[in-house]
Amino acid sequence: MIERSHPFPRPFHPSPDAVDELIQRASARPDGLEFLDRGALDAVAAAFGVHAFTVEEARQVRRGASS
């Protein structure tokens, strides 16, 4: 059995810079922030060329910012 010093596989966590960039890119498009917040997860990820986890994290950041 192989021993690992970390759990495998490691979960993907988007960088804060990637999340900020996604929010900035969305804000530059007409209705982009609404699309980011409410669009289908896979559609938003495909439209912006990012991982779905990045979209989820950006949505969480935006929910926190709008509260």
Biopython code that builds the backbone (N, CA, C, O; Angstrom):
import numpy as np
from Bio.PDB.StructureBuilder import StructureBuilder

atoms = [
    (1, "MET", "N", (0.842, -1.182, 0.000)),
    (1, "MET", "CA", (0.000, 0.000, 0.000)),
    (1, "MET", "C", (0.886, 1.244, 0.000)),
    (1, "MET", "O", (1.893, 1.302, 0.706)),
    (2, "ILE", "N", (0.501, 2.232, -0.797)),
    (2, "ILE", "CA", (1.254, 3.479, -0.894)),
    (2, "ILE", "C", (0.784, 4.426, 0.203)),
    (2, "ILE", "O", (-0.413, 4.657, 0.371)),
    (3, "GLU", "N", (1.734, 4.964, 0.936)),
    (3, "GLU", "CA", (1.400, 5.956, 1.958)),
    (3, "GLU", "C", (1.572, 7.343, 1.362)),
    (3, "GLU", "O", (2.557, 7.626, 0.680)),
    (4, "ARG", "N", (0.599, 8.200, 1.630)),
    (4, "ARG", "CA", (0.651, 9.569, 1.121)),
    (4, "ARG", "C", (0.610, 10.528, 2.302)),
    (4, "ARG", "O", (-0.021, 10.254, 3.323)),
    (5, "SER", "N", (1.291, 11.649, 2.145)),
    (5, "SER", "CA", (1.286, 12.651, 3.206)),
    (5, "SER", "C", (0.065, 13.562, 3.121)),
    (5, "SER", "O", (-0.160, 14.389, 4.004)),
    (6, "HIS", "N", (-0.720, 13.409, 2.063)),
    (6, "HIS", "CA", (-1.919, 14.216, 1.884)),
    (6, "HIS", "C", (-3.027, 13.339, 1.312)),
    (6, "HIS", "O", (-2.754, 12.317, 0.682)),
    (7, "PRO", "N", (-4.282, 13.741, 1.531)),
    (7, "PRO", "CA", (-5.383, 12.965, 0.950)),
    (7, "PRO", "C", (-5.307, 12.999, -0.575)),
    (7, "PRO", "O", (-4.880, 13.991, -1.164)),
    (8, "PHE", "N", (-5.716, 11.933, -1.187)),
    (8, "PHE", "CA", (-5.652, 11.861, -2.639)),
    (8, "PHE", "C", (-7.018, 11.515, -3.177)),
    (8, "PHE", "O", (-7.627, 10.597, -2.627)),
    (9, "PRO", "N", (-7.545, 12.132, -4.158)),
    (9, "PRO", "CA", (-6.997, 13.317, -4.800)),
    (9, "PRO", "C", (-7.291, 14.567, -3.977)),
    (9, "PRO", "O", (-8.244, 14.611, -3.199)),
    (10, "ARG", "N", (-6.467, 15.560, -4.163)),
    (10, "ARG", "CA", (-6.687, 16.821, -3.461)),
    (10, "ARG", "C", (-7.867, 17.542, -4.111)),
    (10, "ARG", "O", (-7.970, 17.578, -5.337)),
    (11, "PRO", "N", (-8.746, 18.108, -3.310)),
    (11, "PRO", "CA", (-9.877, 18.835, -3.894)),
    (11, "PRO", "C", (-9.406, 20.123, -4.569)),
    (11, "PRO", "O", (-8.437, 20.745, -4.135)),
    (12, "PHE", "N", (-10.098, 20.509, -5.626)),
    (12, "PHE", "CA", (-9.775, 21.741, -6.339)),
    (12, "PHE", "C", (-10.351, 22.925, -5.582)),
    (12, "PHE", "O", (-11.524, 22.922, -5.209)),
    (13, "HIS", "N", (-9.533, 23.925, -5.360)),
    (13, "HIS", "CA", (-9.975, 25.178, -4.758)),
    (13, "HIS", "C", (-9.498, 26.308, -5.654)),
    (13, "HIS", "O", (-8.294, 26.470, -5.850)),
    (14, "PRO", "N", (-10.419, 27.092, -6.203)),
    (14, "PRO", "CA", (-9.989, 28.193, -7.065)),
    (14, "PRO", "C", (-9.240, 29.242, -6.264)),
    (14, "PRO", "O", (-9.536, 29.477, -5.093)),
    (15, "SER", "N", (-8.272, 29.867, -6.905)),
    (15, "SER", "CA", (-7.512, 30.913, -6.227)),
    (15, "SER", "C", (-8.382, 32.161, -6.081)),
    (15, "SER", "O", (-9.277, 32.396, -6.893)),
    (16, "PRO", "N", (-8.121, 32.953, -5.056)),
    (16, "PRO", "CA", (-8.867, 34.212, -4.910)),
    (16, "PRO", "C", (-8.712, 35.106, -6.138)),
    (16, "PRO", "O", (-9.650, 35.811, -6.511)),
    (17, "ASP", "N", (-7.538, 35.085, -6.767)),
    (17, "ASP", "CA", (-7.336, 35.896, -7.972)),
    (17, "ASP", "C", (-8.244, 35.441, -9.110)),
    (17, "ASP", "O", (-8.788, 36.273, -9.836)),
    (18, "ALA", "N", (-8.413, 34.130, -9.272)),
    (18, "ALA", "CA", (-9.285, 33.604, -10.328)),
    (18, "ALA", "C", (-10.737, 34.000, -10.073)),
    (18, "ALA", "O", (-11.471, 34.322, -11.007)),
    (19, "VAL", "N", (-11.142, 33.974, -8.820)),
    (19, "VAL", "CA", (-12.514, 34.361, -8.459)),
    (19, "VAL", "C", (-12.725, 35.849, -8.723)),
    (19, "VAL", "O", (-13.737, 36.240, -9.306)),
    (20, "ASP", "N", (-11.777, 36.678, -8.296)),
    (20, "ASP", "CA", (-11.878, 38.125, -8.524)),
    (20, "ASP", "C", (-11.908, 38.446, -10.014)),
    (20, "ASP", "O", (-12.669, 39.306, -10.455)),
    (21, "GLU", "N", (-11.077, 37.753, -10.782)),
    (21, "GLU", "CA", (-11.043, 37.987, -12.225)),
    (21, "GLU", "C", (-12.383, 37.625, -12.865)),
    (21, "GLU", "O", (-12.866, 38.345, -13.739)),
    (22, "LEU", "N", (-12.978, 36.524, -12.441)),
    (22, "LEU", "CA", (-14.282, 36.128, -12.978)),
    (22, "LEU", "C", (-15.331, 37.193, -12.671)),
    (22, "LEU", "O", (-16.115, 37.551, -13.549)),
    (23, "ILE", "N", (-15.357, 37.694, -11.468)),
    (23, "ILE", "CA", (-16.331, 38.730, -11.093)),
    (23, "ILE", "C", (-16.104, 39.993, -11.919)),
    (23, "ILE", "O", (-17.063, 40.618, -12.371)),
    (24, "GLN", "N", (-14.845, 40.371, -12.118)),
    (24, "GLN", "CA", (-14.536, 41.554, -12.928)),
    (24, "GLN", "C", (-14.970, 41.357, -14.376)),
    (24, "GLN", "O", (-15.548, 42.258, -14.984)),
    (25, "ARG", "N", (-14.691, 40.178, -14.924)),
    (25, "ARG", "CA", (-15.086, 39.897, -16.305)),
    (25, "ARG", "C", (-16.603, 39.911, -16.448)),
    (25, "ARG", "O", (-17.129, 40.427, -17.434)),
    (26, "ALA", "N", (-17.300, 39.353, -15.479)),
    (26, "ALA", "CA", (-18.764, 39.347, -15.533)),
    (26, "ALA", "C", (-19.318, 40.766, -15.443)),
    (26, "ALA", "O", (-20.287, 41.099, -16.126)),
    (27, "SER", "N", (-18.715, 41.596, -14.609)),
    (27, "SER", "CA", (-19.217, 42.962, -14.438)),
    (27, "SER", "C", (-19.023, 43.806, -15.693)),
    (27, "SER", "O", (-19.702, 44.818, -15.866)),
    (28, "ALA", "N", (-18.110, 43.405, -16.565)),
    (28, "ALA", "CA", (-17.853, 44.143, -17.800)),
    (28, "ALA", "C", (-18.863, 43.815, -18.904)),
    (28, "ALA", "O", (-18.880, 44.478, -19.941)),
    (29, "ARG", "N", (-19.698, 42.806, -18.692)),
    (29, "ARG", "CA", (-20.678, 42.389, -19.703)),
    (29, "ARG", "C", (-22.068, 42.859, -19.299)),
    (29, "ARG", "O", (-22.408, 42.858, -18.116)),
    (30, "PRO", "N", (-22.880, 43.264, -20.288)),
    (30, "PRO", "CA", (-24.267, 43.595, -19.951)),
    (30, "PRO", "C", (-24.946, 42.372, -19.321)),
    (30, "PRO", "O", (-24.882, 41.273, -19.872)),
    (31, "ASP", "N", (-25.564, 42.556, -18.219)),
    (31, "ASP", "CA", (-26.234, 41.475, -17.477)),
    (31, "ASP", "C", (-25.279, 40.372, -17.039)),
    (31, "ASP", "O", (-25.718, 39.277, -16.686)),
    (32, "GLY", "N", (-23.993, 40.646, -17.057)),
    (32, "GLY", "CA", (-23.004, 39.624, -16.717)),
    (32, "GLY", "C", (-23.068, 39.176, -15.270)),
    (32, "GLY", "O", (-22.926, 37.988, -14.981)),
    (33, "LEU", "N", (-23.281, 40.119, -14.355)),
    (33, "LEU", "CA", (-23.348, 39.736, -12.942)),
    (33, "LEU", "C", (-24.610, 38.937, -12.645)),
    (33, "LEU", "O", (-24.587, 38.015, -11.829)),
    (34, "GLU", "N", (-25.708, 39.289, -13.303)),
    (34, "GLU", "CA", (-26.935, 38.498, -13.121)),
    (34, "GLU", "C", (-26.729, 37.085, -13.669)),
    (34, "GLU", "O", (-27.153, 36.105, -13.056)),
    (35, "PHE", "N", (-26.078, 36.990, -14.822)),
    (35, "PHE", "CA", (-25.777, 35.679, -15.406)),
    (35, "PHE", "C", (-24.867, 34.885, -14.481)),
    (35, "PHE", "O", (-25.086, 33.693, -14.270)),
    (36, "LEU", "N", (-23.850, 35.533, -13.928)),
    (36, "LEU", "CA", (-22.949, 34.869, -12.990)),
    (36, "LEU", "C", (-23.723, 34.348, -11.782)),
    (36, "LEU", "O", (-23.511, 33.217, -11.344)),
    (37, "ASP", "N", (-24.608, 35.165, -11.254)),
    (37, "ASP", "CA", (-25.351, 34.806, -10.042)),
    (37, "ASP", "C", (-26.445, 33.768, -10.275)),
    (37, "ASP", "O", (-26.696, 32.930, -9.409)),
    (38, "ARG", "N", (-27.102, 33.817, -11.446)),
    (38, "ARG", "CA", (-28.310, 33.017, -11.637)),
    (38, "ARG", "C", (-28.260, 32.034, -12.798)),
    (38, "ARG", "O", (-29.126, 31.166, -12.910)),
    (39, "GLY", "N", (-27.270, 32.155, -13.652)),
    (39, "GLY", "CA", (-27.203, 31.270, -14.814)),
    (39, "GLY", "C", (-26.906, 29.835, -14.411)),
    (39, "GLY", "O", (-26.428, 29.568, -13.308)),
    (40, "ALA", "N", (-27.195, 28.921, -15.322)),
    (40, "ALA", "CA", (-26.865, 27.515, -15.077)),
    (40, "ALA", "C", (-25.359, 27.397, -14.869)),
    (40, "ALA", "O", (-24.570, 27.964, -15.625)),
    (41, "LEU", "N", (-24.978, 26.666, -13.853)),
    (41, "LEU", "CA", (-23.574, 26.557, -13.466)),
    (41, "LEU", "C", (-22.677, 26.190, -14.644)),
    (41, "LEU", "O", (-21.643, 26.824, -14.857)),
    (42, "ASP", "N", (-23.064, 25.173, -15.408)),
    (42, "ASP", "CA", (-22.228, 24.748, -16.529)),
    (42, "ASP", "C", (-22.187, 25.792, -17.637)),
    (42, "ASP", "O", (-21.162, 25.948, -18.299)),
    (43, "ALA", "N", (-23.283, 26.507, -17.846)),
    (43, "ALA", "CA", (-23.314, 27.545, -18.875)),
    (43, "ALA", "C", (-22.411, 28.713, -18.505)),
    (43, "ALA", "O", (-21.693, 29.238, -19.356)),
    (44, "VAL", "N", (-22.443, 29.121, -17.249)),
    (44, "VAL", "CA", (-21.589, 30.220, -16.792)),
    (44, "VAL", "C", (-20.121, 29.815, -16.896)),
    (44, "VAL", "O", (-19.293, 30.582, -17.388)),
    (45, "ALA", "N", (-19.804, 28.617, -16.433)),
    (45, "ALA", "CA", (-18.419, 28.142, -16.504)),
    (45, "ALA", "C", (-17.931, 28.098, -17.945)),
    (45, "ALA", "O", (-16.808, 28.515, -18.229)),
    (46, "ALA", "N", (-18.761, 27.600, -18.860)),
    (46, "ALA", "CA", (-18.369, 27.519, -20.268)),
    (46, "ALA", "C", (-18.230, 28.907, -20.892)),
    (46, "ALA", "O", (-17.292, 29.159, -21.648)),
    (47, "ALA", "N", (-19.152, 29.795, -20.578)),
    (47, "ALA", "CA", (-19.127, 31.136, -21.166)),
    (47, "ALA", "C", (-17.873, 31.909, -20.774)),
    (47, "ALA", "O", (-17.331, 32.672, -21.574)),
    (48, "PHE", "N", (-17.415, 31.710, -19.545)),
    (48, "PHE", "CA", (-16.245, 32.435, -19.068)),
    (48, "PHE", "C", (-14.967, 31.607, -19.118)),
    (48, "PHE", "O", (-13.887, 32.108, -18.809)),
    (49, "GLY", "N", (-15.087, 30.347, -19.506)),
    (49, "GLY", "CA", (-13.905, 29.496, -19.629)),
    (49, "GLY", "C", (-13.230, 29.204, -18.303)),
    (49, "GLY", "O", (-12.003, 29.190, -18.210)),
    (50, "VAL", "N", (-14.040, 28.971, -17.272)),
    (50, "VAL", "CA", (-13.504, 28.683, -15.941)),
    (50, "VAL", "C", (-14.101, 27.382, -15.417)),
    (50, "VAL", "O", (-15.061, 26.854, -15.977)),
    (51, "HIS", "N", (-13.526, 26.881, -14.348)),
    (51, "HIS", "CA", (-14.032, 25.676, -13.693)),
    (51, "HIS", "C", (-15.323, 26.024, -12.950)),
    (51, "HIS", "O", (-15.475, 27.139, -12.451)),
    (52, "ALA", "N", (-16.233, 25.084, -12.881)),
    (52, "ALA", "CA", (-17.501, 25.301, -12.181)),
    (52, "ALA", "C", (-17.288, 25.678, -10.716)),
    (52, "ALA", "O", (-18.077, 26.439, -10.155)),
    (53, "PHE", "N", (-16.233, 25.157, -10.092)),
    (53, "PHE", "CA", (-15.958, 25.518, -8.697)),
    (53, "PHE", "C", (-15.611, 27.001, -8.573)),
    (53, "PHE", "O", (-15.890, 27.619, -7.546)),
    (54, "THR", "N", (-15.007, 27.574, -9.612)),
    (54, "THR", "CA", (-14.696, 29.002, -9.599)),
    (54, "THR", "C", (-15.989, 29.803, -9.635)),
    (54, "THR", "O", (-16.112, 30.820, -8.953)),
    (55, "VAL", "N", (-16.946, 29.351, -10.423)),
    (55, "VAL", "CA", (-18.255, 30.010, -10.475)),
    (55, "VAL", "C", (-18.936, 29.920, -9.110)),
    (55, "VAL", "O", (-19.469, 30.915, -8.620)),
    (56, "GLU", "N", (-18.923, 28.756, -8.500)),
    (56, "GLU", "CA", (-19.551, 28.601, -7.183)),
    (56, "GLU", "C", (-18.906, 29.519, -6.150)),
    (56, "GLU", "O", (-19.601, 30.143, -5.348)),
    (57, "GLU", "N", (-17.587, 29.600, -6.170)),
    (57, "GLU", "CA", (-16.887, 30.463, -5.208)),
    (57, "GLU", "C", (-17.218, 31.932, -5.460)),
    (57, "GLU", "O", (-17.426, 32.690, -4.512)),
    (58, "ALA", "N", (-17.270, 32.337, -6.723)),
    (58, "ALA", "CA", (-17.621, 33.722, -7.054)),
    (58, "ALA", "C", (-19.034, 34.044, -6.580)),
    (58, "ALA", "O", (-19.289, 35.142, -6.086)),
    (59, "ARG", "N", (-19.943, 33.103, -6.725)),
    (59, "ARG", "CA", (-21.307, 33.310, -6.240)),
    (59, "ARG", "C", (-21.334, 33.482, -4.726)),
    (59, "ARG", "O", (-22.075, 34.317, -4.207)),
    (60, "GLN", "N", (-20.538, 32.704, -4.027)),
    (60, "GLN", "CA", (-20.480, 32.838, -2.568)),
    (60, "GLN", "C", (-19.912, 34.194, -2.178)),
    (60, "GLN", "O", (-20.418, 34.840, -1.260)),
    (61, "VAL", "N", (-18.872, 34.624, -2.864)),
    (61, "VAL", "CA", (-18.282, 35.938, -2.590)),
    (61, "VAL", "C", (-19.316, 37.028, -2.834)),
    (61, "VAL", "O", (-19.467, 37.944, -2.026)),
    (62, "ARG", "N", (-20.024, 36.924, -3.948)),
    (62, "ARG", "CA", (-21.031, 37.938, -4.275)),
    (62, "ARG", "C", (-22.178, 37.938, -3.269)),
    (62, "ARG", "O", (-22.677, 39.003, -2.906)),
    (63, "ARG", "N", (-22.596, 36.781, -2.820)),
    (63, "ARG", "CA", (-23.662, 36.731, -1.801)),
    (63, "ARG", "C", (-23.195, 37.404, -0.514)),
    (63, "ARG", "O", (-23.963, 38.119, 0.130)),
    (64, "GLY", "N", (-21.956, 37.180, -0.145)),
    (64, "GLY", "CA", (-21.404, 37.813, 1.050)),
    (64, "GLY", "C", (-21.282, 39.314, 0.889)),
    (64, "GLY", "O", (-21.500, 40.067, 1.838)),
    (65, "ALA", "N", (-20.932, 39.750, -0.313)),
    (65, "ALA", "CA", (-20.758, 41.174, -0.579)),
    (65, "ALA", "C", (-22.092, 41.906, -0.631)),
    (65, "ALA", "O", (-22.161, 43.093, -0.313)),
    (66, "SER", "N", (-23.157, 41.203, -1.031)),
    (66, "SER", "CA", (-24.460, 41.862, -1.166)),
    (66, "SER", "C", (-25.301, 41.767, 0.102)),
    (66, "SER", "O", (-26.392, 42.335, 0.158)),
    (67, "SER", "N", (-24.815, 41.062, 1.116)),
    (67, "SER", "CA", (-25.590, 40.911, 2.358)),
    (67, "SER", "C", (-25.460, 42.122, 3.244)),
    (67, "SER", "O", (-26.046, 42.161, 4.326)),
]
sb = StructureBuilder()
sb.init_structure("model")
sb.init_model(0)
sb.init_chain("A")
sb.init_seg("    ")
for serial, (resi, resn, name, xyz) in enumerate(atoms, 1):
    if name == "N":
        sb.init_residue(resn, " ", resi, " ")
    sb.init_atom(name, np.array(xyz, "f"), 0.0, 1.0, " ", f" {name:<3s}", serial, name[0])
structure = sb.get_structure()
